[in-house]
Amino acid sequence: MDFFNVSVLHGDTSAVEVNTSEASTGGGHDAYYNNAILPTIFGIICFLGIMGNCMVIYTILKKTKCRAKQTVPDIFIFNLSIVDLLFLVGMPFLIHQLMGNGSWCFGATMCTVITALDSNSQIVSTYILTVMTLDRYLATVHPIRFNHVRTPCVATAVIVLVWTLSLLTTIPVWMYAGLMPLPGDLVGCALLLPDPSTNIYWFTLYQFVLAFALPLLIICVVFLKILKHMATSVAPLPPRSLRVRTKKVTRTAVAICLAFFICWAPYYILQLVHVGVQNPSPAFSYAYNIAISMGYINSCINPFLYIVLSDTFKRQLIVAMRPVHRKFRVNPTSTTEGSVSLRLTTDRPQQDQSSRELLPANMADH
């Protein structure tokens, strides 16, 4: 979401000039809206999103630390959470701008970094969702044929490629993000394109195609092929447990992709509309703010989608967040002729019964 527009951080230069002036000259209602209502909404979204994504990242790291096998979906979800977290990091700057009538006081370097980080995070998340969809296609349509391709090593290489492509895509943001003069000896942060009259149009179209339209087209085509395969397939199926797990993971991927494009479609539509609107009305500005809020909400709701839709992730989260209990357990290899050797180990509650069964009958009663 590029952020420096509507007194925000969003790479749309034309919106900055109009909306910051409105913020500085608007009535009491507009001042209350920009200085109280929006910052409160964005603050709640930021807090919930950062907490949720930190939980996801911690859960997957804890699983890996415990030497559990890291799956391909784990790698994609982990990186998507990292991207969402980086995206939400920019929200405090957005809130500061809203409360300061669009002014920026963090310097030119931070302006470039935060703007580029915001734009890059949005594009990376779109590309990761596209790769996740392709992975679901291979897992559902070709579960055996391409099993050697769906490995953690290949998934990691793909993620590196996605980040590289995204950085290349955001080169214009790195080049042109900078400080813009505002009334009252203030400065704002925006994209300072060389020829705004034409560059804004091409940049908006460029961003719309690469960050939204093209990935959406690929995702829709791939999911249609998956649905067609599931409806018409008569080929031998993999074991039932694998089919069930594939179905659940596919359902989660579909929900994440739908949430992303539902949340971001209004923003991109309004971006295109804004190209042809010289003087946005207050209603347009309110709608634009709602669209920006929906984009940030998407990064906030993803962790909760994982928890609601994935039983496996839910169990992993419970295990990761539960305090570790230390219990005495019998070491059966050292039990000889009635003598029992106890050792201190870290056990989960479900292991208690199995540990008890290892005790000799005369000790189990105690």
C-alpha positions as a Markdown table, in Angstrom:
| # | Residue | x | y | z |
|---|---|---|---|---|
| 1 | Met | 0.0 | 0.0 | 0.0 |
| 2 | Asp | 2.2 | 2.9 | -0.6 |
| 3 | Phe | 1.6 | 5.1 | 2.0 |
| 4 | Phe | 2.0 | 8.8 | 1.8 |
| 5 | Asn | -1.4 | 9.8 | 0.5 |
| 6 | Val | -4.4 | 11.2 | 2.3 |
| 7 | Ser | -1.8 | 12.5 | 4.8 |
| 8 | Val | -0.5 | 9.0 | 4.9 |
| 9 | Leu | 2.4 | 7.1 | 3.6 |
| 10 | His | 1.3 | 5.6 | 0.4 |
| 11 | Gly | 3.3 | 6.5 | -2.8 |
| 12 | Asp | 0.5 | 8.4 | -4.5 |
| 13 | Thr | 1.8 | 12.0 | -4.9 |
| 14 | Ser | -1.3 | 13.6 | -6.2 |
| 15 | Ala | -3.3 | 12.5 | -3.2 |
| 16 | Val | -0.8 | 14.1 | -0.8 |
| 17 | Glu | -1.1 | 17.6 | -2.0 |
| 18 | Val | -4.9 | 17.7 | -2.0 |
| 19 | Asn | -5.5 | 15.9 | 1.2 |
| 20 | Thr | -2.9 | 17.5 | 3.4 |
| 21 | Ser | -4.3 | 20.9 | 2.4 |
| 22 | Glu | -7.8 | 19.7 | 3.3 |
| 23 | Ala | -6.5 | 18.5 | 6.7 |
| 24 | Ser | -5.0 | 21.9 | 7.4 |
| 25 | Thr | -8.0 | 24.0 | 6.4 |
| 26 | Gly | -10.9 | 21.6 | 7.2 |
| 27 | Gly | -13.4 | 22.3 | 9.9 |
| 28 | Gly | -13.6 | 20.9 | 13.4 |
| 29 | His | -15.2 | 17.7 | 12.2 |
| 30 | Asp | -12.4 | 17.0 | 9.8 |
| 31 | Ala | -9.8 | 17.8 | 12.4 |
| 32 | Tyr | -11.4 | 15.4 | 14.9 |
| 33 | Tyr | -11.7 | 12.7 | 12.2 |
| 34 | Asn | -8.0 | 13.1 | 11.2 |
| 35 | Asn | -6.6 | 13.6 | 14.7 |
| 36 | Ala | -8.7 | 11.2 | 16.8 |
| 37 | Ile | -10.9 | 8.7 | 14.9 |
| 38 | Leu | -8.4 | 7.5 | 12.3 |
| 39 | Pro | -5.4 | 7.4 | 14.6 |
| 40 | Thr | -7.4 | 5.3 | 17.1 |
| 41 | Ile | -8.6 | 2.9 | 14.4 |
| 42 | Phe | -5.1 | 2.6 | 12.9 |
| 43 | Gly | -3.6 | 2.1 | 16.4 |
| 44 | Ile | -6.0 | -0.8 | 17.2 |
| 45 | Ile | -5.2 | -2.4 | 13.8 |
| 46 | Cys | -1.4 | -1.9 | 14.4 |
| 47 | Phe | -1.5 | -3.4 | 17.9 |
| 48 | Leu | -3.6 | -6.5 | 17.0 |
| 49 | Gly | -1.7 | -7.1 | 13.8 |
| 50 | Ile | 1.7 | -6.9 | 15.4 |
| 51 | Met | 0.7 | -9.2 | 18.3 |
| 52 | Gly | -0.9 | -11.7 | 15.9 |
| 53 | Asn | 2.0 | -11.9 | 13.5 |
| 54 | Cys | 4.5 | -12.1 | 16.3 |
| 55 | Met | 2.5 | -15.1 | 17.7 |
| 56 | Val | 2.7 | -16.8 | 14.2 |
| 57 | Ile | 6.4 | -16.2 | 13.9 |
| 58 | Tyr | 7.1 | -17.4 | 17.4 |
| 59 | Thr | 5.0 | -20.5 | 16.9 |
| 60 | Ile | 6.9 | -21.5 | 13.7 |
| 61 | Leu | 10.3 | -20.7 | 15.2 |
| 62 | Lys | 9.4 | -22.7 | 18.3 |
| 63 | Lys | 8.4 | -25.7 | 16.1 |
| 64 | Thr | 11.6 | -25.5 | 14.2 |
| 65 | Lys | 13.7 | -25.2 | 17.4 |
| 66 | Cys | 12.1 | -28.4 | 18.7 |
| 67 | Arg | 13.4 | -30.1 | 15.6 |
| 68 | Ala | 9.9 | -30.6 | 14.1 |
| 69 | Lys | 9.9 | -31.0 | 10.4 |
| 70 | Gln | 9.4 | -27.7 | 8.7 |
| 71 | Thr | 6.9 | -27.9 | 5.9 |
| 72 | Val | 6.6 | -25.9 | 2.7 |
| 73 | Pro | 3.4 | -24.1 | 3.9 |
| 74 | Asp | 5.3 | -23.3 | 7.1 |
| 75 | Ile | 7.9 | -21.4 | 5.1 |
| 76 | Phe | 5.3 | -19.5 | 3.1 |
| 77 | Ile | 3.2 | -18.6 | 6.2 |
| 78 | Phe | 6.3 | -17.6 | 8.2 |
| 79 | Asn | 7.5 | -15.2 | 5.4 |
| 80 | Leu | 4.0 | -13.8 | 4.9 |
| 81 | Ser | 3.9 | -13.0 | 8.6 |
| 82 | Ile | 7.3 | -11.3 | 8.4 |
| 83 | Val | 6.0 | -9.2 | 5.5 |
| 84 | Asp | 2.8 | -8.3 | 7.4 |
| 85 | Leu | 4.8 | -7.3 | 10.4 |
| 86 | Leu | 7.1 | -5.1 | 8.4 |
| 87 | Phe | 4.1 | -3.5 | 6.7 |
| 88 | Leu | 2.5 | -2.8 | 10.1 |
| 89 | Val | 5.7 | -1.2 | 11.4 |
| 90 | Gly | 4.9 | 1.8 | 9.2 |
| 91 | Met | 1.6 | 2.4 | 10.9 |
| 92 | Pro | 3.1 | 4.5 | 13.7 |
| 93 | Phe | 4.5 | 6.9 | 11.1 |
| 94 | Leu | 1.1 | 7.0 | 9.4 |
| 95 | Ile | -0.6 | 7.8 | 12.7 |
| 96 | His | 2.0 | 10.6 | 13.4 |
| 97 | Gln | 1.3 | 12.1 | 10.0 |
| 98 | Leu | -2.4 | 12.0 | 10.6 |
| 99 | Met | -2.1 | 13.8 | 13.9 |
| 100 | Gly | 0.4 | 16.3 | 12.4 |
| 101 | Asn | -1.8 | 17.3 | 9.4 |
| 102 | Gly | 0.4 | 15.4 | 7.0 |
| 103 | Ser | 3.8 | 16.8 | 8.1 |
| 104 | Trp | 6.9 | 14.6 | 8.3 |
| 105 | Cys | 9.6 | 15.2 | 10.9 |
| 106 | Phe | 11.8 | 12.1 | 10.6 |
| 107 | Gly | 14.1 | 13.2 | 7.8 |
| 108 | Ala | 14.6 | 12.4 | 4.1 |
| 109 | Thr | 16.3 | 9.1 | 4.8 |
| 110 | Met | 13.5 | 7.7 | 6.9 |
| 111 | Cys | 11.0 | 9.0 | 4.4 |
| 112 | Thr | 12.7 | 6.9 | 1.6 |
| 113 | Val | 13.1 | 3.8 | 3.8 |
| 114 | Ile | 9.6 | 3.7 | 5.2 |
| 115 | Thr | 8.0 | 4.5 | 1.9 |
| 116 | Ala | 10.0 | 1.8 | 0.1 |
| 117 | Leu | 9.5 | -0.7 | 2.9 |
| 118 | Asp | 5.7 | -0.1 | 2.8 |
| 119 | Ser | 5.6 | -0.6 | -1.0 |
| 120 | Asn | 7.9 | -3.5 | -1.0 |
| 121 | Ser | 6.0 | -5.3 | 1.8 |
| 122 | Gln | 2.8 | -5.1 | -0.2 |
| 123 | Ile | 4.3 | -6.5 | -3.4 |
| 124 | Val | 6.1 | -9.3 | -1.5 |
| 125 | Ser | 2.9 | -10.4 | 0.2 |
| 126 | Thr | 1.1 | -10.5 | -3.2 |
| 127 | Tyr | 3.9 | -12.6 | -4.8 |
| 128 | Ile | 4.0 | -15.0 | -1.8 |
| 129 | Leu | 0.3 | -15.5 | -2.1 |
| 130 | Thr | 0.8 | -16.3 | -5.8 |
| 131 | Val | 3.5 | -18.8 | -5.0 |
| 132 | Met | 1.4 | -20.4 | -2.3 |
| 133 | Thr | -1.4 | -20.9 | -4.9 |
| 134 | Leu | 1.0 | -22.5 | -7.3 |
| 135 | Asp | 2.2 | -24.8 | -4.5 |
| 136 | Arg | -1.4 | -25.8 | -3.8 |
| 137 | Tyr | -1.8 | -26.6 | -7.4 |
| 138 | Leu | 1.2 | -29.0 | -7.3 |
| 139 | Ala | 0.0 | -30.5 | -4.0 |
| 140 | Thr | -3.5 | -31.1 | -5.3 |
| 141 | Val | -3.2 | -31.9 | -9.0 |
| 142 | His | 0.3 | -33.5 | -9.0 |
| 143 | Pro | 0.9 | -34.7 | -5.5 |
| 144 | Ile | 3.3 | -37.5 | -6.5 |
| 145 | Arg | 4.8 | -36.3 | -9.8 |
| 146 | Phe | 6.2 | -33.0 | -8.3 |
| 147 | Asn | 6.8 | -34.2 | -4.8 |
| 148 | His | 10.6 | -33.8 | -5.2 |
| 149 | Val | 10.0 | -30.1 | -6.1 |
| 150 | Arg | 7.9 | -29.3 | -3.0 |
| 151 | Thr | 10.7 | -29.3 | -0.5 |
| 152 | Pro | 11.8 | -26.7 | 2.1 |
| 153 | Cys | 15.0 | -26.0 | 0.2 |
| 154 | Val | 13.1 | -25.2 | -3.0 |
| 155 | Ala | 10.5 | -23.1 | -1.1 |
| 156 | Thr | 13.3 | -21.1 | 0.5 |
| 157 | Ala | 14.9 | -20.4 | -2.9 |
| 158 | Val | 11.6 | -19.3 | -4.3 |
| 159 | Ile | 11.1 | -16.9 | -1.3 |
| 160 | Val | 14.5 | -15.4 | -2.0 |
| 161 | Leu | 13.5 | -14.9 | -5.6 |
| 162 | Val | 10.3 | -13.3 | -4.6 |
| 163 | Trp | 12.0 | -10.8 | -2.4 |
| 164 | Thr | 14.5 | -10.0 | -5.2 |
| 165 | Leu | 11.8 | -9.4 | -7.7 |
| 166 | Ser | 9.9 | -7.2 | -5.3 |
| 167 | Leu | 13.0 | -5.1 | -4.6 |
| 168 | Leu | 13.4 | -4.6 | -8.4 |
| 169 | Thr | 9.8 | -3.7 | -8.8 |
| 170 | Thr | 10.0 | -1.0 | -6.1 |
| 171 | Ile | 13.1 | 0.7 | -7.7 |
| 172 | Pro | 10.9 | 3.8 | -8.7 |
| 173 | Val | 9.9 | 4.2 | -5.0 |
| 174 | Trp | 13.5 | 4.1 | -3.9 |
| 175 | Met | 14.5 | 6.7 | -6.5 |
| 176 | Tyr | 11.7 | 9.2 | -6.1 |
| 177 | Ala | 10.6 | 9.1 | -2.4 |
| 178 | Gly | 11.5 | 12.3 | -0.7 |
| 179 | Leu | 10.4 | 15.4 | 1.2 |
| 180 | Met | 7.8 | 17.8 | -0.2 |
| 181 | Pro | 7.1 | 21.4 | 1.0 |
| 182 | Leu | 3.9 | 22.0 | 2.8 |
| 183 | Pro | 2.3 | 25.3 | 4.0 |
| 184 | Gly | 3.6 | 26.7 | 7.2 |
| 185 | Asp | 7.3 | 25.7 | 6.7 |
| 186 | Leu | 6.4 | 22.1 | 7.1 |
| 187 | Val | 7.4 | 19.1 | 4.9 |
| 188 | Gly | 5.6 | 16.0 | 3.9 |
| 189 | Cys | 6.8 | 12.6 | 2.6 |
| 190 | Ala | 5.8 | 11.6 | -0.9 |
| 191 | Leu | 6.9 | 10.3 | -4.3 |
| 192 | Leu | 8.4 | 13.2 | -6.2 |
| 193 | Leu | 7.9 | 12.0 | -9.7 |
| 194 | Pro | 9.8 | 14.0 | -12.4 |
| 195 | Asp | 6.6 | 14.9 | -14.5 |
| 196 | Pro | 3.6 | 14.4 | -12.2 |
| 197 | Ser | 1.1 | 15.2 | -14.9 |
| 198 | Thr | 1.9 | 12.0 | -16.8 |
| 199 | Asn | 4.1 | 10.0 | -14.4 |
| 200 | Ile | 1.3 | 9.6 | -11.8 |
| 201 | Tyr | -0.8 | 7.9 | -14.4 |
| 202 | Trp | 1.9 | 5.4 | -15.5 |
| 203 | Phe | 3.1 | 4.7 | -11.9 |
| 204 | Thr | -0.5 | 4.0 | -10.8 |
| 205 | Leu | -1.0 | 1.6 | -13.7 |
| 206 | Tyr | 2.4 | 0.1 | -13.2 |
| 207 | Gln | 1.6 | -0.6 | -9.5 |
| 208 | Phe | -1.9 | -1.8 | -10.3 |
| 209 | Val | -0.7 | -4.4 | -12.8 |
| 210 | Leu | 2.3 | -5.8 | -11.0 |
| 211 | Ala | 1.0 | -5.7 | -7.4 |
| 212 | Phe | -2.7 | -6.6 | -8.0 |
| 213 | Ala | -4.1 | -7.4 | -11.5 |
| 214 | Leu | -1.4 | -9.9 | -12.7 |
| 215 | Pro | -1.2 | -11.9 | -9.4 |
| 216 | Leu | -5.0 | -11.9 | -9.2 |
| 217 | Leu | -5.2 | -13.3 | -12.7 |
| 218 | Ile | -2.7 | -16.0 | -12.0 |
| 219 | Ile | -4.3 | -17.0 | -8.7 |
| 220 | Cys | -7.8 | -17.2 | -10.2 |
| 221 | Val | -6.6 | -19.3 | -13.1 |
| 222 | Val | -4.7 | -21.7 | -10.9 |
| 223 | Phe | -7.6 | -22.1 | -8.4 |
| 224 | Leu | -10.0 | -22.8 | -11.3 |
| 225 | Lys | -7.7 | -25.5 | -12.5 |
| 226 | Ile | -7.6 | -27.0 | -8.9 |
| 227 | Leu | -11.4 | -27.0 | -8.7 |
| 228 | Lys | -11.7 | -28.5 | -12.1 |
| 229 | His | -9.2 | -31.3 | -11.2 |
| 230 | Met | -11.0 | -32.0 | -7.9 |
| 231 | Ala | -14.4 | -32.2 | -9.7 |
| 232 | Thr | -13.2 | -34.5 | -12.6 |
| 233 | Ser | -10.3 | -36.5 | -11.3 |
| 234 | Val | -10.5 | -40.2 | -11.6 |
| 235 | Ala | -6.8 | -41.0 | -11.1 |
| 236 | Pro | -5.6 | -43.0 | -8.1 |
| 237 | Leu | -5.6 | -40.8 | -5.0 |
| 238 | Pro | -2.9 | -40.6 | -2.4 |
| 239 | Pro | -3.6 | -41.9 | 1.1 |
| 240 | Arg | -6.7 | -40.5 | 2.8 |
| 241 | Ser | -4.7 | -38.7 | 5.5 |
| 242 | Leu | -2.7 | -36.9 | 2.9 |
| 243 | Arg | -5.8 | -36.0 | 1.0 |
| 244 | Val | -7.5 | -34.6 | 4.1 |
| 245 | Arg | -4.4 | -32.5 | 5.0 |
| 246 | Thr | -4.1 | -31.2 | 1.4 |
| 247 | Lys | -7.7 | -30.2 | 1.4 |
| 248 | Lys | -7.3 | -28.3 | 4.7 |
| 249 | Val | -4.2 | -26.5 | 3.7 |
| 250 | Thr | -5.8 | -25.6 | 0.3 |
| 251 | Arg | -8.8 | -24.2 | 2.2 |
| 252 | Thr | -6.5 | -22.0 | 4.3 |
| 253 | Ala | -4.6 | -20.8 | 1.2 |
| 254 | Val | -7.9 | -19.9 | -0.5 |
| 255 | Ala | -9.1 | -18.0 | 2.5 |
| 256 | Ile | -5.9 | -16.1 | 2.8 |
| 257 | Cys | -5.9 | -15.1 | -0.9 |
| 258 | Leu | -9.6 | -14.1 | -0.8 |
| 259 | Ala | -9.0 | -12.0 | 2.3 |
| 260 | Phe | -6.1 | -10.3 | 0.6 |
| 261 | Phe | -7.9 | -9.4 | -2.6 |
| 262 | Ile | -11.1 | -8.4 | -0.9 |
| 263 | Cys | -9.2 | -6.1 | 1.4 |
| 264 | Trp | -7.0 | -4.6 | -1.3 |
| 265 | Ala | -9.5 | -4.3 | -4.2 |
| 266 | Pro | -11.1 | -1.1 | -3.0 |
| 267 | Tyr | -7.7 | 0.6 | -2.6 |
| 268 | Tyr | -6.5 | -0.2 | -6.1 |
| 269 | Ile | -9.9 | 0.7 | -7.7 |
| 270 | Leu | -9.9 | 4.0 | -5.9 |
| 271 | Gln | -6.2 | 4.6 | -7.0 |
| 272 | Leu | -7.3 | 4.1 | -10.6 |
| 273 | Val | -10.4 | 6.4 | -10.1 |
| 274 | His | -8.2 | 9.0 | -8.5 |
| 275 | Val | -6.0 | 9.3 | -11.6 |
| 276 | Gly | -9.0 | 10.9 | -13.4 |
| 277 | Val | -10.2 | 13.0 | -10.4 |
| 278 | Gln | -8.7 | 16.4 | -10.2 |
| 279 | Asn | -10.5 | 17.6 | -7.1 |
| 280 | Pro | -11.5 | 14.7 | -4.8 |
| 281 | Ser | -14.7 | 15.3 | -2.8 |
| 282 | Pro | -14.8 | 14.8 | 1.0 |
| 283 | Ala | -16.8 | 11.6 | 0.3 |
| 284 | Phe | -13.9 | 10.3 | -1.9 |
| 285 | Ser | -11.4 | 11.1 | 0.8 |
| 286 | Tyr | -13.4 | 9.2 | 3.4 |
| 287 | Ala | -13.7 | 6.2 | 1.1 |
| 288 | Tyr | -10.0 | 6.4 | 0.4 |
| 289 | Asn | -9.3 | 6.3 | 4.1 |
| 290 | Ile | -11.6 | 3.3 | 4.5 |
| 291 | Ala | -9.8 | 1.5 | 1.7 |
| 292 | Ile | -6.4 | 2.1 | 3.3 |
| 293 | Ser | -7.7 | 0.8 | 6.6 |
| 294 | Met | -8.9 | -2.4 | 4.9 |
| 295 | Gly | -5.4 | -2.9 | 3.4 |
| 296 | Tyr | -3.9 | -2.7 | 6.9 |
| 297 | Ile | -6.7 | -4.9 | 8.3 |
| 298 | Asn | -5.6 | -7.6 | 5.9 |
| 299 | Ser | -2.2 | -7.8 | 7.6 |
| 300 | Cys | -4.0 | -7.9 | 10.9 |
| 301 | Ile | -6.4 | -10.8 | 10.2 |
| 302 | Asn | -4.1 | -13.2 | 8.6 |
| 303 | Pro | -2.8 | -14.7 | 11.9 |
| 304 | Phe | -6.4 | -15.2 | 13.0 |
| 305 | Leu | -7.2 | -17.0 | 9.7 |
| 306 | Tyr | -4.4 | -19.4 | 10.4 |
| 307 | Ile | -5.8 | -20.1 | 13.9 |
| 308 | Val | -9.4 | -20.5 | 12.8 |
| 309 | Leu | -8.8 | -22.6 | 9.7 |
| 310 | Ser | -5.8 | -24.7 | 10.5 |
| 311 | Asp | -6.1 | -27.3 | 13.3 |
| 312 | Thr | -2.4 | -28.1 | 13.0 |
| 313 | Phe | -1.4 | -24.5 | 13.5 |
| 314 | Lys | -3.8 | -24.2 | 16.4 |
| 315 | Arg | -2.2 | -27.2 | 18.1 |
| 316 | Gln | 1.3 | -25.8 | 17.4 |
| 317 | Leu | 0.3 | -22.4 | 18.9 |
| 318 | Ile | -1.1 | -24.0 | 22.1 |
| 319 | Val | 2.1 | -26.0 | 22.5 |
| 320 | Ala | 4.3 | -23.0 | 21.8 |
| 321 | Met | 2.5 | -20.7 | 24.3 |
| 322 | Arg | 2.0 | -23.3 | 27.0 |
| 323 | Pro | 4.6 | -23.1 | 29.9 |
| 324 | Val | 7.0 | -26.0 | 30.0 |
| 325 | His | 6.6 | -28.4 | 32.9 |
| 326 | Arg | 9.4 | -30.6 | 34.2 |
| 327 | Lys | 8.5 | -34.0 | 35.5 |
| 328 | Phe | 10.2 | -37.1 | 36.6 |
| 329 | Arg | 10.1 | -40.0 | 34.2 |
| 330 | Val | 11.5 | -43.5 | 34.3 |
| 331 | Asn | 14.4 | -44.3 | 32.1 |
| 332 | Pro | 13.5 | -47.9 | 31.2 |
| 333 | Thr | 17.0 | -48.8 | 30.1 |
| 334 | Ser | 18.3 | -48.3 | 33.7 |
| 335 | Thr | 15.6 | -50.3 | 35.5 |
| 336 | Thr | 17.0 | -53.5 | 36.8 |
| 337 | Glu | 15.7 | -56.1 | 39.3 |
| 338 | Gly | 13.3 | -53.8 | 41.1 |
| 339 | Ser | 15.5 | -50.7 | 41.2 |
| 340 | Val | 14.2 | -47.7 | 39.3 |
| 341 | Ser | 16.3 | -44.9 | 37.9 |
| 342 | Leu | 14.5 | -41.5 | 37.5 |
| 343 | Arg | 15.6 | -38.7 | 35.3 |
| 344 | Leu | 14.4 | -35.1 | 35.0 |
| 345 | Thr | 13.0 | -34.4 | 31.6 |
| 346 | Thr | 10.7 | -31.8 | 29.9 |
| 347 | Asp | 7.4 | -33.6 | 29.3 |
| 348 | Arg | 4.2 | -32.4 | 27.7 |
| 349 | Pro | 1.0 | -33.3 | 29.5 |
| 350 | Gln | 0.0 | -35.9 | 26.9 |
| 351 | Gln | 3.2 | -37.8 | 27.7 |
| 352 | Asp | 2.3 | -38.2 | 31.4 |
| 353 | Gln | 0.2 | -41.3 | 30.8 |
| 354 | Ser | 2.8 | -43.1 | 28.7 |
| 355 | Ser | 5.5 | -42.3 | 31.4 |
| 356 | Arg | 3.2 | -43.7 | 34.1 |
| 357 | Glu | 2.8 | -46.9 | 32.1 |
| 358 | Leu | 6.6 | -47.4 | 32.2 |
| 359 | Leu | 6.5 | -47.6 | 36.0 |
| 360 | Pro | 6.5 | -51.0 | 37.7 |
| 361 | Ala | 3.2 | -52.0 | 39.1 |
| 362 | Asn | 4.3 | -51.4 | 42.8 |
| 363 | Met | 5.3 | -47.8 | 42.0 |
| 364 | Ala | 2.4 | -46.9 | 39.7 |
| 365 | Asp | 0.0 | -47.2 | 42.7 |
| 366 | His | 1.9 | -44.5 | 44.5 |
